[in-house]
Amino acid sequence: MPSEMHKDQREKVVKMRGLKKSFDENHVLMGVDLDLYKGENLVVLGKSGSGKSVLIKIMVGLLEQDEGSIEILGQNTSGLSLKELNKLRLKVGFSFQHSALYDSMTVKENLVFPLTRNVKGLTKKEIDKKVDELLEAVGLPQSANQMPSELSGGQKKRIGVARTLILNPEIMLYDEPTAGLDPITCVEINNLIVQVREQFNTSSIVITHDLTCAKTTGDRMAVLLDGQFKAVGPFEEVFTQASDQRIKSFYDYNFIK
């Protein structure tokens, strides 16, 4: 677990201020402020369509905010050239909701592709060692020669995480990591997210609408409603002290139904 040091004394690896994003008349983010601290797993919780995925797509430059600023590892993303932004992106791993594996490549080839594209001068032995270590870390050491079509949904998620980790990112972004998975596999993926933080010393933002995922993986939660964060804090604190009844109703629906 991260240090118990007061959060304001901890290093901020992501700092969002006044973030706004609209699509025509659909105002998705309406002045968002949020910090991610070093060594922390932060869960962004909200219903489908609330803007959670938009938030992290802005972080990695897949979308551009209308207003506001984002600092990642001390760099303001708005002031970066394309070359500087691409360099920063290598430090931010994005685990896509649907894994986004290349269907025509084996598992090993999927992992090797970003490594050889971004890191020059590696020997075959070094590449093989890196791939073997990551497949072991995600619990699929025998899967190197399999095709994505031969994998279950949970296995694809694990390989997606392994491919994201291959470049040693400092920050991990998980987009709906348990979506579409059976309950047992959800538990395995939740545990993997916690394990990744411990083993690879990452700071993470976990985007989810799954309260079990939020409770298992998150040190803090930020609840996104109406384009703003209505509650930020530890899981129990958010749901016991929330002034917005919709937050309590969300908890009741998921845990007391």
C-alpha positions as CSV (number, residue, x, y, z in Angstrom):
1,M,0.0,0.0,0.0
2,P,1.1,3.6,-0.5
3,S,2.7,5.6,2.3
4,E,0.3,6.9,5.0
5,M,1.9,10.3,4.6
6,H,-0.6,13.1,4.3
7,K,-1.7,13.2,0.7
8,D,-0.7,16.9,0.2
9,Q,2.9,15.9,0.9
10,R,3.0,13.2,-1.7
11,E,4.2,13.7,-5.2
12,K,1.4,14.4,-7.7
13,V,2.0,12.5,-11.0
14,V,-1.2,13.8,-12.6
15,K,-2.8,17.2,-11.9
16,M,-6.0,18.2,-13.7
17,R,-7.5,21.7,-13.3
18,G,-10.7,23.1,-14.8
19,L,-11.0,20.4,-17.4
20,K,-13.9,20.9,-19.8
21,K,-15.0,18.9,-22.8
22,S,-18.1,19.0,-24.9
23,F,-19.4,17.3,-28.0
24,D,-21.8,19.8,-29.6
25,E,-24.5,20.3,-27.0
26,N,-23.4,17.4,-24.9
27,H,-21.3,18.8,-22.0
28,V,-19.3,15.8,-20.8
29,L,-16.7,17.4,-18.5
30,M,-17.6,20.6,-16.8
31,G,-14.6,21.9,-14.9
32,V,-12.9,18.8,-13.5
33,D,-10.2,19.1,-10.9
34,L,-8.3,15.9,-9.9
35,D,-4.9,14.7,-8.6
36,L,-3.2,11.3,-8.9
37,Y,-0.5,10.7,-6.3
38,K,2.6,8.6,-6.8
39,G,2.0,4.9,-5.9
40,E,-1.7,5.4,-5.7
41,N,-4.6,3.5,-7.4
42,L,-7.3,6.0,-8.0
43,V,-10.7,4.8,-9.2
44,V,-12.9,7.1,-11.4
45,L,-16.4,5.8,-10.8
46,G,-19.5,6.7,-12.8
47,K,-22.3,5.4,-14.9
48,S,-21.9,4.6,-18.6
49,G,-21.7,7.8,-20.6
50,S,-20.6,9.9,-17.7
51,G,-17.3,10.9,-19.3
52,K,-14.9,8.6,-17.6
53,S,-13.3,7.3,-20.7
54,V,-13.2,10.8,-22.2
55,L,-11.1,11.9,-19.2
56,I,-8.3,9.4,-19.8
57,K,-8.4,9.8,-23.6
58,I,-7.7,13.4,-23.0
59,M,-4.8,12.4,-20.7
60,V,-3.0,10.5,-23.5
61,G,-3.8,12.9,-26.2
62,L,-6.5,10.9,-28.1
63,L,-8.9,13.8,-27.4
64,E,-8.2,17.4,-26.7
65,Q,-9.9,19.3,-23.9
66,D,-11.9,22.5,-24.7
67,E,-10.6,24.3,-21.5
68,G,-8.4,23.5,-18.5
69,S,-5.0,21.9,-18.1
70,I,-3.4,18.5,-17.4
71,E,0.0,18.1,-16.0
72,I,1.5,14.6,-16.2
73,L,4.8,13.8,-14.5
74,G,5.3,17.6,-14.1
75,Q,4.7,18.4,-17.8
76,N,1.7,20.5,-19.0
77,T,0.4,18.4,-22.0
78,S,-1.0,21.5,-23.8
79,G,2.5,23.0,-24.2
80,L,4.1,19.9,-25.7
81,S,5.2,19.3,-29.3
82,L,4.1,16.1,-30.9
83,K,7.6,14.7,-30.3
84,E,7.5,15.6,-26.6
85,L,3.9,14.3,-26.3
86,N,4.9,10.9,-27.8
87,K,7.8,10.7,-25.4
88,L,5.5,11.4,-22.5
89,R,3.0,8.8,-23.8
90,L,5.6,6.1,-23.4
91,K,5.5,6.7,-19.6
92,V,1.7,6.3,-19.5
93,G,0.3,2.8,-20.2
94,F,-3.2,2.5,-21.6
95,S,-5.0,-0.8,-21.0
96,F,-8.0,-0.6,-23.4
97,Q,-11.4,-1.9,-22.5
98,H,-11.4,-4.5,-25.3
99,S,-7.6,-5.2,-25.0
100,A,-7.0,-4.0,-28.6
101,L,-4.7,-7.0,-29.4
102,Y,-3.7,-7.5,-33.0
103,D,-5.6,-10.5,-34.2
104,S,-3.0,-11.5,-36.8
105,M,-0.2,-11.6,-34.3
106,T,0.6,-14.2,-31.7
107,V,0.6,-13.2,-28.0
108,K,4.4,-12.8,-28.1
109,E,4.3,-10.7,-31.3
110,N,1.7,-8.5,-29.7
111,L,4.1,-7.8,-26.8
112,V,7.2,-7.5,-28.9
113,F,5.7,-5.0,-31.3
114,P,5.6,-1.9,-29.0
115,L,8.9,-2.9,-27.5
116,T,10.9,-3.1,-30.7
117,R,9.2,0.0,-32.1
118,N,10.1,2.2,-29.2
119,V,13.3,0.7,-27.7
120,K,16.3,0.4,-30.0
121,G,19.2,-1.9,-29.7
122,L,17.7,-4.8,-27.7
123,T,19.0,-8.3,-28.4
124,K,16.7,-11.2,-29.1
125,K,17.7,-12.7,-25.7
126,E,16.7,-9.4,-23.9
127,I,13.4,-9.3,-25.8
128,D,12.6,-12.9,-25.0
129,K,13.5,-12.4,-21.3
130,K,11.2,-9.3,-21.1
131,V,8.3,-11.1,-22.7
132,D,8.7,-14.2,-20.5
133,E,8.8,-12.1,-17.4
134,L,5.6,-10.2,-18.2
135,L,3.7,-13.3,-19.2
136,E,4.7,-14.8,-15.9
137,A,3.6,-11.7,-14.1
138,V,0.1,-11.8,-15.6
139,G,-0.2,-15.5,-15.0
140,L,0.0,-16.7,-18.6
141,P,3.5,-18.1,-19.0
142,Q,2.5,-20.7,-21.6
143,S,0.6,-18.4,-23.9
144,A,3.4,-16.9,-26.1
145,N,2.5,-18.8,-29.3
146,Q,-1.3,-18.5,-29.0
147,M,-3.4,-16.3,-31.2
148,P,-5.8,-13.8,-29.6
149,S,-8.7,-15.8,-31.0
150,E,-7.6,-18.7,-28.8
151,L,-7.8,-16.7,-25.6
152,S,-10.7,-16.1,-23.2
153,G,-11.9,-12.6,-22.4
154,G,-10.0,-12.6,-19.1
155,Q,-6.8,-13.9,-20.8
156,K,-7.0,-11.1,-23.4
157,K,-7.3,-8.6,-20.6
158,R,-4.2,-10.0,-19.0
159,I,-2.2,-9.9,-22.2
160,G,-3.4,-6.4,-22.8
161,V,-2.0,-5.4,-19.4
162,A,1.3,-7.2,-20.2
163,R,1.6,-5.4,-23.5
164,T,1.0,-2.1,-21.7
165,L,3.7,-2.9,-19.1
166,I,6.3,-3.9,-21.6
167,L,7.5,-0.3,-21.8
168,N,7.8,0.1,-18.1
169,P,5.2,2.9,-17.7
170,E,5.1,5.0,-14.6
171,I,1.4,5.5,-14.9
172,M,-1.3,2.9,-15.8
173,L,-4.7,3.8,-17.1
174,Y,-7.3,1.0,-17.0
175,D,-10.5,1.5,-19.0
176,E,-13.3,-0.6,-17.7
177,P,-11.0,-3.5,-16.8
178,T,-13.8,-5.9,-15.7
179,A,-16.4,-5.1,-18.4
180,G,-18.0,-8.2,-20.0
181,L,-16.2,-10.6,-17.7
182,D,-17.7,-13.3,-15.4
183,P,-17.5,-12.8,-11.6
184,I,-14.6,-15.1,-11.1
185,T,-12.5,-13.5,-13.8
186,C,-13.4,-10.1,-12.5
187,V,-11.9,-11.1,-9.2
188,E,-8.7,-12.2,-11.0
189,I,-8.4,-9.0,-13.0
190,N,-9.0,-6.9,-9.8
191,N,-6.3,-8.7,-8.1
192,L,-4.0,-8.3,-11.1
193,I,-4.4,-4.5,-10.9
194,V,-3.4,-4.5,-7.3
195,Q,-0.5,-6.8,-8.0
196,V,0.8,-4.6,-10.9
197,R,0.9,-1.6,-8.6
198,E,2.9,-3.5,-6.0
199,Q,5.2,-5.3,-8.5
200,F,5.9,-2.6,-11.0
201,N,5.6,0.5,-8.7
202,T,3.0,2.2,-10.9
203,S,0.4,4.9,-10.2
204,S,-2.9,4.1,-11.7
205,I,-6.3,5.5,-12.7
206,V,-9.0,2.8,-13.0
207,I,-12.1,3.8,-14.9
208,T,-15.1,1.7,-13.9
209,H,-18.8,1.5,-13.1
210,D,-18.2,-1.7,-11.2
211,L,-18.3,-1.0,-7.4
212,T,-16.6,-4.3,-6.5
213,C,-13.7,-3.4,-8.8
214,A,-13.6,0.1,-7.2
215,K,-13.6,-1.3,-3.7
216,T,-10.9,-3.9,-4.4
217,T,-8.5,-1.9,-6.5
218,G,-8.8,1.7,-5.3
219,D,-7.0,3.6,-2.6
220,R,-9.3,6.6,-3.4
221,M,-12.4,7.0,-5.5
222,A,-13.7,10.0,-7.5
223,V,-17.4,9.8,-8.5
224,L,-18.2,11.5,-11.7
225,L,-21.7,12.9,-12.1
226,D,-23.1,15.7,-14.3
227,G,-19.6,16.4,-15.7
228,Q,-18.0,17.0,-12.2
229,F,-16.6,15.0,-9.4
230,K,-19.2,15.0,-6.7
231,A,-17.2,13.0,-4.1
232,V,-13.5,12.1,-3.7
233,G,-12.0,10.0,-1.0
234,P,-11.7,6.4,0.3
235,F,-14.4,4.0,-0.7
236,E,-16.3,3.8,2.6
237,E,-16.0,7.6,3.2
238,V,-17.5,8.4,-0.2
239,F,-20.6,6.3,0.4
240,T,-21.2,7.1,4.0
241,Q,-20.6,10.8,3.8
242,A,-22.0,11.6,0.3
243,S,-24.4,14.5,0.2
244,D,-25.7,13.5,-3.3
245,Q,-28.4,10.9,-2.9
246,R,-27.6,9.4,-6.3
247,I,-24.2,8.3,-5.0
248,K,-25.8,6.4,-2.1
249,S,-28.4,5.0,-4.5
250,F,-25.6,3.7,-6.7
251,Y,-24.1,1.9,-3.8
252,D,-27.5,0.5,-2.6
253,Y,-28.3,-0.8,-6.1
254,N,-25.0,-2.6,-6.4
255,F,-24.6,-4.0,-2.8
256,I,-28.1,-4.1,-1.2
257,K,-30.3,-5.2,-4.1
